[in-house]
Amino acid sequence: MKVAKRLSKIAPFRVMELLARANDLASLGHDVIHLEVGEPDFDTPAPILAAGVRSISEGKTRYTDARGTPELRQAISGFYKFSLGIEVKAERIFVTAGASGGLLMLSALLLDPGENLLMPDPGYPCNRHFLSSFNAEGLLVPVDADQNYQLTPTLVEEYWTRATRGILVASPANPTGSILSQKAIRELGEVVRKKDGIMIVDEIYQGLVYENHTSGSALAQVPEAIVINSFSKYFGMTGWRLGWVVVPEEIATDLEKLAQNLFICPSSIAQEAALSAFDPESIATMEAQRAEFAVRRNYLVPALKELGFEIPLMPAGAFYVYAGLPDGVPDSEQFCHCLLENYFVAVTPGTDFGFHNADRSIRISYARDLSQLKEAVYRIRKMLG
């Protein structure tokens, strides 16, 4: 059966293939350590679970407004006001079927065939594939540690084309864990504004930041920015498939039309559960988890460096280490294949996240407990030895 030509531009998501193979090996009795998937190992906080169960028992299982329930949209608006000090009207907020659902709708909303958004390379691969689904393009801009693995105003000026509609950046970023400072966000907003472009900021790891870094929003510096967020990472609700986007009011009607046609509405049960995500008990749980992530990062980065991996920047947020392979090691896909098949440790090749130095890089998730991380380092040492 013939499929659409656009499918040739959409690569498989290798990390999901790795996960499937790792699960196969585990089913055969092997002790597999999962450091490939970007999913917190902690359970969803108890108040959120209880609210989800309660919503089912109370029969809150029907369609909701395509934009999300008024209660949850208002709760998210309150989160911006009381936690981040930003006024964001509920009318600008759309609850979505995960951040992925939000990105899919924004791709359909904002880009015509042949247009592009500038994105850093390395970056989250599905973003450019969403654009390909609508015959648009993610124009990848090579970035290194010298640029903090982020777009800069100079790079935006250099790579902007007649077909460019704007930029898509992430803070904290997957796979590098880098963040954009408020100054950097403001400067990017200024250059995009001068070009009459759009600025989309992926903030799905907001809250998962460490040391002296803050989890503020780009909306504080660029009020007209489009922001994507999620209940998956900081809030620990990956399988609930719930996110949100904040858009300028002038495009809200068109986005609502897309939401009605593409998704009808987000999960009613997940929305009821998410109302408890902002409760003090939930926040306390998630802050304790954030502290544990910091402990894991502070162990893993020095341990990998000792094995010869190159990590020029300490990850400031999220729960990933993006590392260059030691000298003499084959390319990233061979390395990851050998490590999984022979030592039962699953990590993700850099080729999943772009092209720039991708075959010499890997991403390791530290969303696993410290004992597993130590065992994984022991097995990697054996492989290298």
C-alpha positions as CSV (number, residue, x, y, z in Angstrom):
1,M,0.0,0.0,0.0
2,K,1.3,3.4,-1.0
3,V,1.9,5.9,1.9
4,A,2.3,9.7,1.6
5,K,5.7,11.0,0.4
6,R,6.1,13.1,3.6
7,L,6.8,9.8,5.5
8,S,10.2,9.6,3.9
9,K,11.2,12.7,5.8
10,I,10.1,11.3,9.2
11,A,12.8,9.1,10.8
12,P,11.9,6.4,13.4
13,F,12.1,7.5,17.0
14,R,15.1,5.3,17.9
15,V,14.7,5.6,21.7
16,M,11.3,3.8,21.4
17,E,12.9,1.0,19.3
18,L,15.6,0.7,22.0
19,L,12.9,0.5,24.7
20,A,11.2,-2.3,22.8
21,R,14.4,-4.2,22.5
22,A,15.3,-3.6,26.1
23,N,11.9,-4.9,27.2
24,D,12.4,-8.0,25.0
25,L,15.7,-8.7,26.7
26,A,14.1,-8.2,30.2
27,S,11.3,-10.6,29.3
28,L,14.1,-13.2,28.6
29,G,15.3,-12.7,32.2
30,H,18.1,-10.3,31.7
31,D,18.6,-7.5,34.3
32,V,18.2,-4.5,32.0
33,I,18.9,-1.0,33.3
34,H,16.8,1.6,31.4
35,L,18.6,4.8,30.9
36,E,17.1,5.5,27.5
37,V,13.6,6.9,28.0
38,G,12.8,10.3,29.3
39,E,10.4,9.2,31.9
40,P,10.7,9.9,35.7
41,D,10.9,6.7,37.7
42,F,8.8,8.2,40.5
43,D,5.1,7.4,40.8
44,T,2.6,10.1,40.1
45,P,2.1,12.0,43.4
46,A,-0.6,10.5,45.6
47,P,-3.0,13.5,45.5
48,I,-3.0,13.4,41.7
49,L,-3.7,9.7,41.7
50,A,-6.5,10.1,44.3
51,A,-8.1,12.8,42.2
52,G,-8.0,10.7,39.1
53,V,-9.7,7.8,40.9
54,R,-12.3,10.1,42.4
55,S,-13.1,11.6,39.0
56,I,-13.9,8.1,37.7
57,S,-16.1,7.2,40.6
58,E,-17.9,10.6,40.2
59,G,-18.6,9.9,36.6
60,K,-16.4,12.7,35.2
61,T,-15.7,10.7,32.1
62,R,-17.4,12.7,29.3
63,Y,-16.1,15.1,26.7
64,T,-14.9,18.5,28.0
65,D,-14.4,21.8,26.3
66,A,-11.9,21.4,23.4
67,R,-9.7,24.0,25.1
68,G,-9.8,22.0,28.4
69,T,-11.9,22.5,31.5
70,P,-12.3,26.0,32.7
71,E,-11.2,24.9,36.2
72,L,-7.9,23.5,35.0
73,R,-7.2,26.4,32.7
74,Q,-7.8,28.7,35.6
75,A,-5.5,26.6,37.8
76,I,-2.7,26.8,35.2
77,S,-3.2,30.6,35.1
78,G,-2.9,30.7,38.9
79,F,0.3,28.6,38.6
80,Y,1.9,31.3,36.4
81,K,0.7,34.1,38.7
82,F,1.6,32.7,42.1
83,S,4.6,30.5,41.3
84,L,6.2,32.5,38.5
85,G,4.9,36.0,39.0
86,I,3.4,36.3,35.5
87,E,-0.1,37.3,34.5
88,V,-1.4,34.8,31.9
89,K,-5.1,34.9,31.1
90,A,-7.0,31.6,31.1
91,E,-8.3,32.6,27.7
92,R,-4.7,32.1,26.3
93,I,-4.3,28.6,27.8
94,F,-5.3,25.4,25.9
95,V,-5.0,22.1,27.6
96,T,-3.8,19.5,25.2
97,A,-3.3,15.7,24.7
98,G,0.2,15.9,26.0
99,A,2.8,18.5,24.9
100,S,3.0,16.4,21.7
101,G,-0.6,17.2,20.9
102,G,0.1,20.8,21.5
103,L,3.1,20.8,19.2
104,L,1.1,19.0,16.5
105,M,-1.7,21.6,16.6
106,L,0.8,24.5,16.5
107,S,2.5,23.0,13.5
108,A,-0.8,22.9,11.7
109,L,-1.8,26.4,12.9
110,L,1.3,28.3,12.1
111,L,3.2,26.9,9.1
112,D,2.3,26.5,5.4
113,P,4.0,23.9,3.2
114,G,7.6,24.9,2.5
115,E,8.0,27.2,5.5
116,N,10.4,26.4,8.4
117,L,11.2,27.0,12.0
118,L,14.8,27.3,13.2
119,M,15.7,24.7,15.8
120,P,19.0,23.8,17.6
121,D,20.8,20.6,16.6
122,P,20.9,18.5,18.8
123,G,17.3,18.8,19.9
124,Y,14.1,16.8,20.5
125,P,13.5,15.0,17.2
126,C,9.8,14.8,17.1
127,N,9.5,18.6,16.9
128,R,10.8,18.6,13.3
129,H,8.7,15.6,12.4
130,F,5.6,17.4,13.5
131,L,6.4,20.1,11.0
132,S,7.1,17.5,8.3
133,S,3.6,16.1,8.9
134,F,2.3,19.3,7.4
135,N,4.9,19.6,4.7
136,A,6.8,22.3,6.6
137,E,10.4,21.9,7.9
138,G,12.5,22.1,11.0
139,L,15.7,23.9,9.8
140,L,18.4,22.5,12.1
141,V,21.1,24.9,13.3
142,P,24.3,23.2,14.6
143,V,25.1,24.2,18.2
144,D,27.8,23.3,20.6
145,A,28.7,23.9,24.3
146,D,30.1,27.2,23.2
147,Q,26.6,28.3,22.5
148,N,25.2,26.5,25.5
149,Y,23.6,24.1,23.0
150,Q,21.0,26.8,22.3
151,L,20.2,29.2,19.4
152,T,21.7,32.7,19.8
153,P,20.7,36.0,18.0
154,T,23.8,35.6,15.8
155,L,22.8,32.2,14.7
156,V,19.2,33.3,14.1
157,E,20.4,36.1,11.8
158,E,22.8,33.7,10.0
159,Y,20.3,30.9,9.3
160,W,17.1,32.9,8.8
161,T,15.7,32.4,5.3
162,R,12.8,33.8,3.2
163,A,10.9,30.7,4.2
164,T,11.6,31.0,7.9
165,R,8.5,31.8,10.1
166,G,10.3,31.8,13.5
167,I,12.2,29.7,16.0
168,L,11.5,26.8,18.3
169,V,13.7,26.5,21.4
170,A,13.5,24.4,24.6
171,S,14.5,25.4,28.1
172,P,15.5,23.1,29.9
173,A,16.4,21.3,26.7
174,N,16.3,17.7,25.7
175,P,18.9,16.0,25.2
176,T,21.5,18.5,26.7
177,G,19.8,19.8,29.9
178,S,20.8,23.3,29.0
179,I,18.6,26.3,29.9
180,L,18.1,29.7,28.4
181,S,18.7,32.6,30.8
182,Q,16.1,35.3,31.0
183,K,18.6,37.6,29.2
184,A,19.1,35.1,26.4
185,I,15.3,34.7,26.0
186,R,14.8,38.4,25.9
187,E,17.6,38.8,23.2
188,L,16.1,36.0,21.1
189,G,12.7,37.6,21.4
190,E,14.0,40.9,20.2
191,V,15.6,39.5,17.0
192,V,12.6,37.4,16.2
193,R,10.3,40.4,16.8
194,K,12.3,42.5,14.4
195,K,11.8,39.8,11.7
196,D,8.1,39.7,12.4
197,G,8.5,36.1,13.3
198,I,7.1,33.7,16.0
199,M,8.9,32.4,19.0
200,I,7.9,29.0,20.4
201,V,9.4,27.9,23.6
202,D,9.2,24.3,24.9
203,E,9.1,24.4,28.7
204,I,8.0,20.9,29.4
205,Y,10.9,20.3,31.9
206,Q,10.1,23.5,33.7
207,G,10.6,23.0,37.5
208,L,13.4,20.4,36.9
209,V,16.3,22.8,37.3
210,Y,19.2,22.6,39.7
211,E,21.7,24.7,41.8
212,N,21.1,28.5,41.3
213,H,19.1,28.2,38.1
214,T,15.4,29.2,38.0
215,S,12.4,27.7,36.4
216,G,10.9,30.9,35.1
217,S,9.0,31.2,31.9
218,A,9.8,32.9,28.6
219,L,6.5,34.7,28.9
220,A,8.2,37.0,31.5
221,Q,10.5,38.4,28.8
222,V,8.6,37.8,25.6
223,P,4.8,38.1,26.4
224,E,3.8,37.3,22.8
225,A,5.8,34.0,22.8
226,I,4.0,30.7,22.4
227,V,4.8,28.4,25.3
228,I,4.4,24.6,25.4
229,N,4.3,22.8,28.8
230,S,3.4,19.4,30.1
231,F,2.2,17.5,33.2
232,S,4.6,14.7,32.2
233,K,8.0,15.5,33.6
234,Y,8.0,17.7,36.7
235,F,4.5,16.6,37.6
236,G,5.2,12.9,36.9
237,M,2.1,12.2,34.7
238,T,3.7,10.8,31.6
239,G,1.0,8.2,30.9
240,W,-1.9,10.6,31.6
241,R,-1.0,12.4,28.3
242,L,-1.8,15.9,29.3
243,G,-0.1,19.2,28.5
244,W,-0.9,22.8,27.7
245,V,0.0,25.7,25.4
246,V,-0.1,29.4,25.9
247,V,-0.9,31.4,22.8
248,P,-1.6,35.1,21.9
249,E,-5.3,35.8,22.2
250,E,-5.6,36.7,18.5
251,I,-5.0,33.1,17.3
252,A,-7.0,31.4,20.1
253,T,-10.1,31.0,17.9
254,D,-8.2,29.3,15.2
255,L,-6.4,27.0,17.6
256,E,-9.7,26.1,19.2
257,K,-11.0,25.1,15.7
258,L,-8.0,22.7,15.3
259,A,-8.4,21.3,18.8
260,Q,-12.1,20.5,18.1
261,N,-11.2,18.7,14.8
262,L,-7.9,16.9,15.7
263,F,-8.6,15.8,19.3
264,I,-12.1,16.8,20.3
265,C,-10.8,17.3,23.9
266,P,-8.1,16.2,26.3
267,S,-8.8,13.3,28.6
268,S,-11.4,14.3,31.1
269,I,-10.0,12.0,33.8
270,A,-6.5,13.3,33.4
271,Q,-7.7,16.9,33.6
272,E,-9.5,16.2,36.9
273,A,-6.4,14.6,38.3
274,A,-4.2,17.5,37.2
275,L,-6.2,19.9,39.3
276,S,-4.4,18.4,42.3
277,A,-1.0,18.8,40.7
278,F,-0.7,22.3,42.1
279,D,-1.7,21.3,45.7
280,P,1.0,22.0,48.3
281,E,1.3,18.2,49.1
282,S,1.9,17.5,45.4
283,I,4.5,20.3,45.1
284,A,6.3,19.1,48.1
285,T,6.5,15.6,46.6
286,M,7.8,16.9,43.3
287,E,10.4,19.2,45.0
288,A,11.7,16.2,46.9
289,Q,12.0,14.3,43.6
290,R,13.8,17.2,42.0
291,A,16.3,17.1,44.9
292,E,16.9,13.4,44.2
293,F,17.5,14.1,40.5
294,A,20.2,16.6,41.5
295,V,21.9,13.9,43.6
296,R,21.8,11.5,40.7
297,R,23.2,14.1,38.3
298,N,26.0,15.0,40.7
299,Y,27.0,11.4,40.8
300,L,26.7,10.5,37.2
301,V,28.5,13.4,35.4
302,P,31.8,12.9,37.3
303,A,31.6,9.1,37.0
304,L,31.2,9.4,33.2
305,K,34.0,11.9,32.9
306,E,36.2,9.5,34.8
307,L,35.5,6.9,32.1
308,G,36.6,9.3,29.3
309,F,33.2,10.7,28.2
310,E,33.3,14.4,27.2
311,I,30.7,16.5,29.1
312,P,31.7,20.2,28.6
313,L,28.7,21.6,30.4
314,M,27.0,20.4,33.6
315,P,23.3,19.8,32.7
316,A,21.4,22.7,34.3
317,G,17.9,21.1,34.1
318,A,15.8,18.1,32.9
319,F,17.3,14.6,33.7
320,Y,19.7,13.9,30.9
321,V,23.5,13.9,30.3
322,Y,24.5,14.5,26.7
323,A,28.0,13.1,26.4
324,G,30.7,12.7,23.8
325,L,32.1,9.2,23.4
326,P,35.6,8.4,24.7
327,D,38.4,8.2,22.2
328,G,38.6,4.9,20.3
329,V,35.0,4.0,20.8
330,P,33.0,3.3,17.6
331,D,30.0,5.4,16.6
332,S,27.1,6.0,18.9
333,E,24.7,3.5,17.4
334,Q,27.3,0.7,17.5
335,F,28.1,1.7,21.1
336,C,24.5,1.7,22.2
337,H,23.8,-1.6,20.5
338,C,26.8,-3.3,22.1
339,L,26.0,-1.9,25.5
340,L,22.4,-3.1,25.4
341,E,23.0,-6.5,23.8
342,N,26.0,-7.5,25.9
343,Y,25.8,-5.5,29.1
344,F,22.1,-4.9,29.3
345,V,22.3,-1.1,29.7
346,A,20.0,0.9,27.5
347,V,21.1,4.5,26.5
348,T,20.2,6.5,23.4
349,P,22.5,7.3,20.5
350,G,23.0,11.0,19.6
351,T,21.6,10.2,16.1
352,D,18.2,10.3,17.6
353,F,18.5,14.1,18.2
354,G,19.9,15.5,15.0
355,F,23.1,15.4,12.9
356,H,25.7,17.7,14.4
357,N,28.3,15.4,16.0
358,A,25.5,12.9,16.5
359,D,27.5,9.8,15.8
360,R,29.9,10.7,18.5
361,S,27.4,11.5,21.2
362,I,24.9,9.6,23.5
363,R,22.2,10.7,25.8
364,I,21.9,9.0,29.2
365,S,18.8,9.6,31.4
366,Y,19.3,9.7,35.1
367,A,15.6,9.1,35.8
368,R,16.6,5.9,37.7
369,D,17.7,5.4,41.3
370,L,21.3,5.8,42.4
371,S,21.9,2.1,42.8
372,Q,21.0,1.5,39.2
373,L,23.1,4.4,38.0
374,K,26.1,2.9,39.8
375,E,25.6,-0.5,38.4
376,A,25.2,1.0,34.9
377,V,28.6,2.9,35.3
378,Y,30.2,-0.4,36.5
379,R,28.9,-2.2,33.3
380,I,30.0,0.6,31.0
381,R,33.5,0.5,32.6
382,K,33.6,-3.3,31.9
383,M,32.6,-2.7,28.3
384,L,35.2,0.0,27.8
385,G,37.8,-2.0,29.6
